[in-house]
Amino acid sequence: MKSNPDKTEKMQKKTETPSNKECREIKSWLKYLLIAIGTLSVAFGFLGIFLPILPTTPFLLLAAACYCRSSQRFYCWLVNNRWLGKYIKNYRDKKGIPHRAKIYIIALLWITILASVIFVVDLLAVRILLILIATGVTVHIIRIKTLK
């Protein structure tokens, strides 16, 4: 029985592993901290699929970044996951972010930044810096292609 080369090629593309250049694993206590942050981000990202108040894509991107530096096994699981992997692949392959996700990302960003500026930060310089960072992130998110 011959194997179909197209089918074999599709199967190989289906599971992705990071390159050594893309992900350099950390070998210290920081590795476990990154795994914990990544796992918490996956949980929030998963909840974001169902709860309109939580944005899914940024949490999953954070998890992917944490896992990429700490655990190749967790990174591969996340990127190849049938429910969560598409969010990361769409962003990484520059296909874009869903319009709904962009709205939530920007809204959550500004709510947290303004709350920090108004209630937490006393120094004017830090307030200005936070607003400049939020403006830069907003421009970046808006410039990313929107998935239909």
C-alpha positions as CSV (number, residue, x, y, z in Angstrom):
1,M,0.0,0.0,0.0
2,K,1.5,3.3,-1.1
3,S,1.2,6.4,1.0
4,N,-0.2,9.5,-0.6
5,P,2.6,12.2,-0.7
6,D,0.1,15.1,-0.3
7,K,-1.4,13.4,2.7
8,T,2.0,12.8,4.3
9,E,3.0,16.4,3.6
10,K,-0.2,17.7,5.3
11,M,0.4,15.5,8.3
12,Q,3.9,16.8,8.7
13,K,2.7,20.4,8.5
14,K,0.0,19.7,11.1
15,T,2.4,19.3,14.0
16,E,4.8,22.1,14.5
17,T,7.9,22.3,16.6
18,P,9.9,25.4,17.3
19,S,13.3,25.9,15.8
20,N,16.3,26.4,18.2
21,K,16.6,30.0,16.9
22,E,12.9,30.7,17.6
23,C,12.9,29.3,21.1
24,R,15.8,29.2,23.5
25,E,14.9,27.3,26.6
26,I,15.8,28.7,30.0
27,K,17.4,26.3,32.4
28,S,16.7,27.8,35.9
29,W,14.0,28.6,38.3
30,L,12.7,31.1,35.7
31,K,11.7,28.1,33.6
32,Y,9.1,27.1,36.2
33,L,7.9,30.7,36.6
34,L,7.4,30.9,32.8
35,I,5.5,27.6,32.7
36,A,3.2,28.8,35.5
37,I,2.6,32.2,33.8
38,G,2.0,30.3,30.5
39,T,-0.5,27.9,32.1
40,L,-2.4,30.8,33.7
41,S,-2.5,32.6,30.4
42,V,-3.8,29.5,28.6
43,A,-6.6,29.3,31.2
44,F,-7.5,32.9,30.7
45,G,-7.3,32.5,27.0
46,F,-9.6,29.5,27.0
47,L,-12.1,31.4,29.2
48,G,-11.9,34.2,26.7
49,I,-13.4,32.0,24.1
50,F,-16.6,31.9,26.1
51,L,-16.5,35.1,28.2
52,P,-16.7,38.3,26.1
53,I,-14.8,40.3,28.8
54,L,-11.6,38.3,28.3
55,P,-9.6,38.6,25.1
56,T,-8.4,35.2,23.9
57,T,-5.5,36.0,21.5
58,P,-3.3,38.1,23.7
59,F,-3.4,35.5,26.5
60,L,-2.6,32.7,24.1
61,L,0.3,34.7,22.6
62,L,1.7,35.3,26.1
63,A,1.4,31.6,26.8
64,A,3.1,30.7,23.6
65,A,6.0,33.1,24.4
66,C,6.3,31.7,27.9
67,Y,6.2,28.1,26.7
68,C,8.6,28.8,23.9
69,R,11.2,29.9,26.5
70,S,10.5,27.2,29.1
71,S,9.1,24.0,27.6
72,Q,9.1,22.8,24.0
73,R,6.5,20.1,25.0
74,F,4.0,22.7,26.2
75,Y,4.7,25.0,23.3
76,C,4.1,22.2,20.8
77,W,0.9,21.2,22.6
78,L,-0.4,24.8,22.5
79,V,0.4,25.5,18.9
80,N,-0.9,22.2,17.7
81,N,-4.1,22.3,19.9
82,R,-7.2,22.1,17.7
83,W,-9.1,24.7,19.6
84,L,-6.3,27.1,20.7
85,G,-3.6,26.7,18.1
86,K,-5.4,28.6,15.4
87,Y,-5.3,31.9,17.3
88,I,-1.5,31.7,17.6
89,K,-1.0,30.5,14.0
90,N,-3.2,33.2,12.6
91,Y,-1.2,35.9,14.4
92,R,2.2,34.3,13.7
93,D,1.5,33.7,10.0
94,K,0.3,37.3,9.8
95,K,-3.2,36.3,8.8
96,G,-4.6,38.7,11.4
97,I,-6.6,39.0,14.6
98,P,-10.4,38.7,14.6
99,H,-12.2,42.1,14.8
100,R,-13.9,41.2,18.0
101,A,-10.6,40.3,19.6
102,K,-9.1,43.7,18.5
103,I,-12.0,45.5,20.2
104,Y,-11.5,43.6,23.4
105,I,-7.8,43.9,23.4
106,I,-7.9,47.7,23.0
107,A,-10.7,48.1,25.5
108,L,-9.1,46.0,28.2
109,L,-5.7,47.8,27.5
110,W,-7.2,51.3,28.0
111,I,-9.4,50.3,31.0
112,T,-6.3,48.9,32.8
113,I,-4.0,51.8,31.8
114,L,-6.5,54.5,32.7
115,A,-7.3,52.8,36.0
116,S,-3.6,52.7,36.8
117,V,-3.1,56.3,35.8
118,I,-6.0,57.5,37.8
119,F,-5.9,55.3,40.9
120,V,-2.4,53.9,41.3
121,V,0.3,56.0,39.8
122,D,1.2,59.3,41.4
123,L,4.2,60.4,39.3
124,L,3.3,62.5,36.2
125,A,6.2,61.0,34.2
126,V,5.0,57.5,34.8
127,R,1.5,58.4,33.9
128,I,2.7,59.9,30.6
129,L,4.8,56.8,29.9
130,L,1.9,54.5,30.5
131,I,-0.3,56.5,28.1
132,L,2.4,56.5,25.5
133,I,2.9,52.8,25.8
134,A,-0.9,52.2,25.5
135,T,-1.0,54.5,22.5
136,G,1.8,52.5,20.8
137,V,0.2,49.2,21.5
138,T,-3.2,50.5,20.3
139,V,-1.6,51.6,17.0
140,H,0.2,48.2,16.7
141,I,-3.1,46.3,17.2
142,I,-5.0,48.5,14.8
143,R,-2.3,48.0,12.1
144,I,-2.5,44.2,12.3
145,K,-4.6,42.7,9.6
146,T,-8.2,42.0,10.7
147,L,-9.6,38.4,10.2
148,K,-13.1,38.3,8.8
